[in-house]
């Protein structure tokens, strides 16, 4: 069985965390209105991963709430980078902890929502 593609997320401090899912990694929409500059609307990025262990770097960023650069890399099944997204002035706005049930067999999934000012996409 081949490993599934993974999103590797690097925060400004250099630590990388693997995520299984990333959404809203598209360029901002632009609204054009007469006689005023266009308005760029960004969507928050949502990252999901199975809870394996605590990650001190992320939780320190969450507590600090200081905007940082975040780099998200998509890795293929061989571990090669296939796409890169850079989020400028990013900050976490929501963390959803999983529901835990000792009687169930479900994987505990953690969800992190990140707001940002600018998105750059590298091929």
QUILINLIN-V25052 format. One record per pair of residues at least 6 apart in sequence whose C-alpha atoms are under 7 Angstrom apart, sorted by the first residue. I is the first residue (numbers start at 1). J is the second residue. If there is no record, write none. Layout:
I|J / I|J
This chain:
2|77 / 3|77 / 4|77 / 5|75 / 5|76 / 5|77 / 6|18 / 6|19 / 6|20 / 6|74 / 6|75 / 6|76 / 7|18 / 7|19 / 7|20 / 7|21 / 7|72 / 7|73 / 7|74 / 7|75 / 8|16 / 8|17 / 8|18 / 8|19 / 8|72 / 8|73 / 8|74 / 9|16 / 9|17 / 9|18 / 9|70 / 9|71 / 9|72 / 9|73 / 10|16 / 10|17 / 10|70 / 10|71 / 10|72 / 11|69 / 11|70 / 11|71 / 12|68 / 12|69 / 12|70 / 15|57 / 19|47 / 19|48 / 19|49 / 20|48 / 20|49 / 21|47 / 21|48 / 21|49 / 22|46 / 22|47 / 22|48 / 23|45 / 23|46 / 23|47 / 24|43 / 24|44 / 24|45 / 24|46 / 25|45 / 27|119 / 28|40 / 28|41 / 28|42 / 28|43 / 29|40 / 29|41 / 29|42 / 30|38 / 30|39 / 30|40 / 30|41 / 31|38 / 31|39 / 31|40 / 32|38 / 32|39 / 44|113 / 44|114 / 44|115 / 44|116 / 45|113 / 45|114 / 45|115 / 46|111 / 46|112 / 46|113 / 46|114 / 47|111 / 47|112 / 47|113 / 48|109 / 48|110 / 48|111 / 48|112 / 49|109 / 49|110 / 49|111 / 50|107 / 50|108 / 50|109 / 50|110 / 51|108 / 51|109 / 51|110 / 62|92 / 65|91 / 66|91 / 67|89 / 67|90 / 67|91 / 68|88 / 68|89 / 68|90 / 68|91 / 69|87 / 69|88 / 69|89 / 69|90 / 70|86 / 70|87 / 70|88 / 70|90 / 71|85 / 71|86 / 71|87 / 72|84 / 72|85 / 72|86 / 73|81 / 73|83 / 73|84 / 73|85 / 74|81 / 74|82 / 74|83 / 74|84 / 75|81 / 75|82 / 76|82 / 83|122 / 83|123 / 84|121 / 84|122 / 84|123 / 85|119 / 85|120 / 85|121 / 85|122 / 86|119 / 86|120 / 86|121 / 87|116 / 87|118 / 87|119 / 87|120 / 88|116 / 88|117 / 88|118 / 88|119 / 89|116 / 89|117 / 90|114 / 90|115 / 90|116 / 90|117 / 91|114 / 91|115 / 91|116 / 92|113 / 92|114 / 92|115 / 93|113 / 93|114 / 93|115 / 94|112 / 94|113 / 95|111 / 95|112 / 95|113 / 96|110 / 96|111 / 96|112 / 97|110 / 97|111 / 98|108 / 98|109 / 98|110 / 99|108 / 100|108
